[in-house]
Amino acid sequence: MIEVNGKPAQLGSGSSVTAVLEWMRLDINARGVAVAVDGEVVPRSDWDTFRLRDSARVEVLGAMQGG
């Protein structure tokens, strides 16, 4: 099972980062979105091809405006 933002996700090993974002219903083209897998940032250019292993920990972060 894969963990997304600290919670179990119904995604299997071999899923792509893009699949995670789609599962979260996020716009994969949105600016200000960053993804890390097991503590390592995954470049946007690799989202379609980066495959998750079982027990991967995925963190999806979005930039916020404010001051």
N, C-alpha and C positions, 0 to 999 in steps of 0.2 A: 504494500500500500504506500502511496505517496502522500506526503504531508504538505499542505499549502497554507502558508501563513499560520502555522501552528495547529492546524486542524486536519484530520484525515480527509482525503479526497478520493472519490470513486474513479480514479484513473490508474491504469496499470503501467507496469514498467514498459518502456519503449515509447511512451507518449512523448510528444514534442512539447516544447515550451509554448508554442502557439496553441496547442490543444488545451493546455492549462488555462491560458488567457481566455480562450473561447468558452471553456467550462465555467470560468468566472464571469462570463458575459461582458468582458472588457473589449474595447475597441483596440485591436492589435496595432492599429496605425496611430493611436493617440500619442501625443507628445507627453513627455514627463513620466513615462512608465519605465521602470527598471526591474530586472529579474535576476535573482541570485539563486544558485542551486548548490546546496551544501557549502554555503559561505563564499562561493565564487561567482562574480558577476558574469552573466551570459550576454555577450554582445547581441544587439537587436538583429544583426545580420545572420546570426546563428539560430534564431528562435525556431525556424522551420526544421532545421536538421539536427539540433541538439536533442538527444534521446535521454529520457530519465530512467534511472535504474530503480529497482524496487527499494523502498525505504528512503528515497530521495527526499530532502527537505528543501522545498521551494519557497522563496520569499518574493512576493510581488509588491513593489512599492510605487506609489504615485506621488509626484511633486505637488505641493500645495502652495498657493499664493497666500501672502499675508505679510504682516510686518510687526 
